[in-house]
Amino acid sequence: MELFLILKIVFIIGAVAALYAVARNLDIIKIILIYWKDLILKK
């Protein structure tokens, strides 16, 4: 049971870190999406 608790805590910390990384890079992700949209629509 202790192992399950430790794994759950590690998973929650990892999820928070991933959300923080995505939030920090939203402007970069937006630029990439706009670039791909322009590439697709220009054809």
Secondary structure, 3 states (H helix, E strand, C coil): CHHHHHHHHHHHHHHHHHHHHHHHCHHHHHHHHHHHHHHHHHC
